[in-house]
């Protein structure tokens, strides 16, 4: 099968290699770029827990001085993997859903014990910090990265894409979906996907792309990409 991945290369290079190893053709069209955002210094020692709702939040954070024994709450397996690579040891992981992450925090972090630090991008899909504050937690959110659209694609890539429309496309966020849709319209590719299966990380992501005609739309959690191949 021909698979199109839309994440930045650092976030999907292992998946590219895995799919190629399985014999699939893989195209890579990063629809967003990640940029570091300067933020006020925070003394992490003042917090008993740290929350990450994306791997990019960890990648753009200087973790060298953070006590790796801190309770670390991750939204999904991909974020958990990066947390482990950065040395965090007391990790609590949800299944890729922010609402489930909230429940994991409620069950495993005593609000009377200490405060929470929430590290995230500029755009978030759910107001996790506000939801936790409404439950009586003290949460400080810092923004350490932003997402900007990648609005230029080479003519050669567009020609190759038009000559071989992918069987599967993976899209990981609302923002990515909006940027992907913008690229499809810009390069007059909106009507090419009737035989393509769209894989979306959540309903909000898929809803952005509903105006395009797809063969089927599947919802998935991060880490399930390979499993989805066997549902088609």
C-alpha positions as CSV (number, residue, x, y, z in Angstrom):
1,X,0.0,0.0,0.0
2,X,0.9,3.6,-0.5
3,X,0.9,5.5,2.9
4,X,1.1,9.3,3.4
5,X,2.3,10.6,6.7
6,X,1.8,14.2,7.6
7,X,3.7,14.7,10.9
8,X,7.1,16.5,11.1
9,X,10.0,14.0,10.4
10,X,11.2,13.8,14.0
11,X,7.7,12.6,15.0
12,X,7.4,9.9,12.3
13,X,10.8,8.7,11.1
14,X,10.5,5.4,13.0
15,X,7.1,4.8,11.6
16,X,8.4,5.5,8.1
17,X,11.1,2.9,8.5
18,X,8.6,0.4,10.0
19,X,6.1,0.8,7.1
20,X,8.9,0.5,4.6
21,X,10.2,-2.6,6.3
22,X,6.7,-4.1,6.0
23,X,6.9,-3.5,2.2
24,X,4.7,-0.4,1.9
25,X,5.5,2.7,-0.1
26,X,5.7,5.8,2.1
27,X,5.3,9.4,1.2
28,X,6.0,12.2,3.7
29,X,4.3,15.5,3.6
30,X,4.8,17.5,6.9
31,X,1.9,19.9,7.1
32,X,3.2,21.7,10.2
33,X,6.5,22.9,11.6
34,X,7.3,23.1,15.3
35,X,9.0,26.2,16.6
36,X,10.4,26.8,20.1
37,X,8.7,29.5,22.2
38,X,10.6,31.3,24.9
39,X,8.8,31.3,28.3
40,X,9.4,32.5,31.8
41,X,11.8,30.4,33.9
42,X,10.0,27.9,36.2
43,X,11.3,26.2,39.2
44,X,10.1,22.7,38.6
45,X,11.0,21.7,42.2
46,X,8.0,23.6,43.3
47,X,5.7,21.1,41.6
48,X,4.9,17.5,42.5
49,X,3.8,16.6,39.0
50,X,4.4,17.5,35.4
51,X,1.9,17.1,32.5
52,X,2.7,16.6,28.8
53,X,0.0,16.3,26.2
54,X,2.5,16.0,23.4
55,X,6.0,14.7,22.7
56,X,6.9,18.1,21.3
57,X,6.4,19.7,24.8
58,X,9.1,17.4,26.1
59,X,11.4,17.9,23.1
60,X,11.3,21.7,23.5
61,X,11.8,21.6,27.3
62,X,15.2,21.7,29.0
63,X,14.8,18.7,31.2
64,X,18.5,18.5,32.4
65,X,17.8,20.1,35.8
66,X,14.4,18.4,36.4
67,X,14.2,15.7,39.1
68,X,13.3,12.7,37.0
69,X,11.5,11.2,40.0
70,X,8.7,13.7,39.6
71,X,5.3,12.3,38.8
72,X,5.1,12.6,35.0
73,X,1.7,12.4,33.3
74,X,1.6,11.7,29.5
75,X,-1.3,11.7,27.2
76,X,-0.2,8.6,25.2
77,X,2.4,6.1,24.3
78,X,4.4,8.3,21.9
79,X,4.7,11.0,24.6
80,X,5.5,8.4,27.2
81,X,8.4,7.1,25.0
82,X,10.0,10.5,24.7
83,X,9.5,11.0,28.5
84,X,11.4,7.8,29.1
85,X,14.1,8.8,26.7
86,X,14.5,12.0,28.7
87,X,14.9,10.0,31.9
88,X,11.5,10.4,33.6
89,X,10.8,7.4,35.8
90,X,7.5,7.8,37.5
91,X,5.3,8.0,34.4
92,X,1.5,7.7,34.3
93,X,0.2,7.2,30.8
94,X,-3.3,7.6,29.3
95,X,-4.3,6.0,26.0
96,X,-3.9,9.1,23.8
97,X,-7.1,10.9,25.0
98,X,-6.9,14.1,27.1
99,X,-10.1,13.3,29.0
100,X,-8.6,9.9,30.0
101,X,-5.4,11.7,31.0
102,X,-7.5,13.9,33.3
103,X,-8.9,10.8,35.0
104,X,-5.4,9.3,35.3
105,X,-4.3,12.5,37.1
106,X,-7.4,12.5,39.4
107,X,-6.7,8.9,40.4
108,X,-3.0,9.2,40.9
109,X,-2.2,12.7,42.1
110,X,-3.3,14.1,45.5
111,X,-4.1,17.8,45.0
112,X,-3.4,18.3,48.7
113,X,0.1,17.1,48.2
114,X,1.5,19.5,45.7
115,X,0.9,21.5,42.5
116,X,1.0,20.6,38.9
117,X,3.0,22.0,36.0
118,X,1.4,21.7,32.5
119,X,3.8,22.1,29.6
120,X,2.2,22.4,26.2
121,X,2.0,24.0,22.8
122,X,0.3,27.2,22.1
123,X,-2.8,25.5,20.6
124,X,-4.4,22.7,22.6
125,X,-7.4,20.6,21.9
126,X,-8.8,20.6,25.4
127,X,-8.5,23.0,28.4
128,X,-7.0,20.3,30.7
129,X,-5.5,22.9,33.1
130,X,-8.9,24.6,33.6
131,X,-10.6,21.3,34.0
132,X,-8.2,20.3,36.7
133,X,-8.4,23.7,38.4
134,X,-12.2,23.2,38.5
135,X,-11.5,20.0,40.4
136,X,-9.5,21.9,43.1
137,X,-6.0,21.4,41.7
138,X,-3.4,24.2,41.4
139,X,-2.0,24.1,37.8
140,X,0.5,26.3,36.1
141,X,0.6,26.1,32.3
142,X,3.7,27.1,30.3
143,X,3.8,27.2,26.5
144,X,7.1,26.2,25.1
145,X,6.4,25.6,21.4
146,X,4.1,26.7,18.6
147,X,2.9,25.1,15.4
148,X,3.1,27.0,12.1
149,X,1.8,25.7,8.7
150,X,4.1,24.3,6.1
151,X,2.5,25.9,3.1
152,X,5.0,25.2,0.4
153,X,5.4,21.8,-1.3
154,X,7.8,21.1,-4.2
155,X,6.4,20.7,-7.7
156,X,8.1,17.3,-7.9
157,X,6.3,16.0,-4.8
158,X,2.9,17.3,-6.1
159,X,3.5,15.6,-9.5
160,X,4.4,12.3,-7.8
161,X,1.4,12.5,-5.5
162,X,-1.0,13.1,-8.3
163,X,0.5,10.2,-10.2
164,X,0.1,7.9,-7.2
165,X,-2.6,8.9,-4.8
166,X,-2.0,7.2,-1.4
167,X,-4.2,4.4,-0.1
168,X,-3.9,5.7,3.4
169,X,-3.4,9.1,5.0
170,X,-2.6,9.7,8.7
171,X,-3.5,13.1,10.2
172,X,-2.8,13.8,13.9
173,X,-4.4,17.0,15.0
174,X,-7.1,19.6,14.1
175,X,-4.3,22.1,13.2
176,X,-2.6,19.5,11.0
177,X,-6.0,18.7,9.4
178,X,-6.6,22.4,8.6
179,X,-3.2,22.8,7.1
180,X,-3.6,19.6,5.1
181,X,-6.9,20.8,3.8
182,X,-5.4,24.1,2.8
183,X,-2.6,22.4,0.9
184,X,-5.1,20.2,-1.0
185,X,-7.0,23.2,-2.1
186,X,-3.9,25.2,-3.0
187,X,-2.6,22.4,-5.2
188,X,-6.0,21.4,-6.6
189,X,-6.0,18.0,-5.0
190,X,-9.3,18.1,-3.2
191,X,-11.1,15.7,-5.5
192,X,-8.4,12.9,-5.6
193,X,-9.2,10.9,-2.4
194,X,-12.3,8.8,-3.1
195,X,-10.2,5.6,-3.0
196,X,-8.1,6.7,0.1
197,X,-8.7,5.8,3.7
198,X,-8.3,8.7,6.1
199,X,-6.8,7.9,9.6
200,X,-7.5,10.6,12.2
201,X,-6.4,11.1,15.7
202,X,-9.8,11.9,17.2
203,X,-13.2,13.1,15.9
204,X,-12.3,16.8,16.0
205,X,-9.4,16.1,13.5
206,X,-11.7,14.1,11.2
207,X,-14.4,16.7,11.2
208,X,-12.1,19.3,9.6
209,X,-11.6,17.0,6.6
210,X,-15.2,15.9,6.2
211,X,-15.7,18.1,3.1
212,X,-13.3,15.8,1.2
213,X,-14.7,12.6,-0.1
214,X,-12.8,9.6,1.3
215,X,-13.2,5.9,0.9
216,X,-13.5,5.5,4.7
217,X,-12.5,7.5,7.8
218,X,-11.0,5.7,10.8
219,X,-10.2,7.1,14.3
220,X,-7.2,5.9,16.1
221,X,-4.9,6.5,19.1
222,X,-1.2,7.2,18.8
223,X,0.7,4.0,18.6
224,X,-2.1,2.1,16.7
225,X,-0.9,3.1,13.2
226,X,0.4,-0.3,12.2
227,X,-2.7,-2.0,13.6
228,X,-5.0,0.1,11.4
229,X,-3.4,-1.4,8.3
230,X,-5.1,-4.7,9.1
231,X,-8.6,-3.1,9.4
232,X,-8.6,-2.1,5.8
